[in-house]
Amino acid sequence: CAAALAAIGLIKDELAANAAKMGERLLAGFKKLQAKHACIGDVRGLGLFIGVEFVKDRKTKEPAGELVAELEQLAFTKGLLLLGCGRSTIRVAPPLVLTAYDVDKGLELFDACLAELQALWWKEAEAPTAVLVARATILQSNHEFDRALADLNRAIAREPKNGRAVLTTTANALLA
């Protein structure tokens, strides 16, 4: 009973205030990222419970569920654990003991992952060959073989004859 009362006292006296302060910092950071990355359609939340919604186009608000799945996987490889929620939202719910350093580092990793993935989500006609090949690699790792093969075929069609052989070998190795 004494331990429970001590825990409740700690939450009321220190952790609730920290959650409010770090939540404001985190929300402000996500709002800055929203201004930087067109794929972030909305940022909302209270305290340390925040949702970051991803869209293919801010005007149509079409959900970008594929991007969320890829963001979760890429962030995990960089040490940032993200949880999807709904069709195209990342739920951010860190622990109450979160520090300013943790917030800043998390936002830095989130930004780096988004920058890396956005390069892969260009419109098909604008995507350079290297981007198509890189995206095909990610799609292949997600077992989306048809989309990966389509990207590689577009890349192969753009290359001069000598480059086609290299891309064809890459495609065969990737999809083997």
Secondary structure, DSSP 8 states (H G I E B T S, - for coil): -HHHHHHHHHIIIIIHHHHHHHHHHHHHHHHHHHHH-TTEEEEEEETTEEEEEEEEETTTTEE-HHHHHHHHHHHHHTT---EEETTTEEEE---TT--HHHHHHHHHHHHHHHHHHHGGGS-TTT--HHHHHHHHHHHHHTT-HHHHHHHHHHHHHHS-HHHHHHHHHHHHHHT-
